[in-house]
Amino acid sequence: MYKKAVILLGLLLIAPISEARKARCADFATQAEAQAYMKRYGAYYLDRDRDGEACECLPGGSKYGSSVCRR
């Protein structure tokens, strides 16, 4: 019983970390939302070009509407 409780507790603690790794730019409506998520959860993979701006092709981002953004 104790062993199961420890395993369950471990899974609950790991879940928020794995959620951050699953987020994609398409999950956010604006660049500001993605930026806040990146900072809060350390999801730096949302900043593909490593310029400090997450998901810059989303509305409000520096490259929104640019030809470098996929449609």
C-alpha positions as CSV (number, residue, x, y, z in Angstrom):
1,M,0.0,0.0,0.0
2,Y,2.8,2.4,0.9
3,K,4.7,1.6,-2.2
4,K,1.6,2.4,-4.4
5,A,1.2,5.8,-2.6
6,V,4.8,6.7,-3.2
7,I,4.5,5.8,-6.9
8,L,1.3,7.8,-7.3
9,L,2.8,10.8,-5.6
10,G,5.8,10.6,-7.9
11,L,3.6,10.6,-10.9
12,L,1.6,13.5,-9.7
13,L,4.7,15.6,-9.2
14,I,6.1,14.7,-12.6
15,A,2.9,15.4,-14.5
16,P,3.2,19.2,-14.5
17,I,6.8,19.0,-15.8
18,S,5.8,16.7,-18.7
19,E,2.8,19.0,-19.6
20,A,5.3,21.9,-20.2
21,R,7.1,19.7,-22.7
22,K,4.0,18.9,-24.6
23,A,2.9,22.5,-25.4
24,R,3.2,23.8,-28.9
25,C,2.8,27.2,-30.4
26,A,-0.5,26.1,-31.9
27,D,-1.8,25.7,-28.4
28,F,-1.7,29.4,-27.7
29,A,-3.8,32.3,-29.2
30,T,-1.1,34.9,-28.9
31,Q,2.6,35.3,-28.6
32,A,2.2,36.8,-25.1
33,E,0.4,33.7,-23.8
34,A,3.2,31.5,-25.2
35,Q,5.8,33.8,-23.7
36,A,4.3,33.7,-20.2
37,Y,4.0,29.9,-20.5
38,M,7.6,29.6,-21.5
39,K,8.8,31.7,-18.6
40,R,6.6,30.0,-16.0
41,Y,7.3,26.4,-17.0
42,G,10.8,26.7,-18.5
43,A,9.4,25.6,-21.9
44,Y,12.3,27.1,-23.8
45,Y,11.8,24.8,-26.8
46,L,9.0,27.3,-27.8
47,D,11.8,29.7,-28.7
48,R,13.2,27.8,-31.7
49,D,15.6,30.5,-32.8
50,R,16.8,31.2,-29.2
51,D,16.2,35.0,-29.4
52,G,14.2,35.0,-26.1
53,E,10.8,35.3,-27.8
54,A,8.5,32.3,-27.8
55,C,6.3,31.6,-30.8
56,E,7.0,34.9,-32.6
57,C,4.8,33.9,-35.5
58,L,1.7,34.1,-33.3
59,P,-0.4,37.3,-33.2
60,G,1.6,39.9,-31.3
61,G,4.9,38.4,-32.1
62,S,7.7,40.2,-33.9
63,K,7.4,37.9,-37.0
64,Y,3.6,37.7,-37.2
65,G,2.6,37.7,-40.8
66,S,6.2,37.3,-42.0
67,S,7.0,34.9,-44.9
68,V,9.2,32.9,-42.5
69,C,6.1,31.8,-40.6
70,R,4.3,28.6,-41.8
71,R,0.7,29.0,-42.8
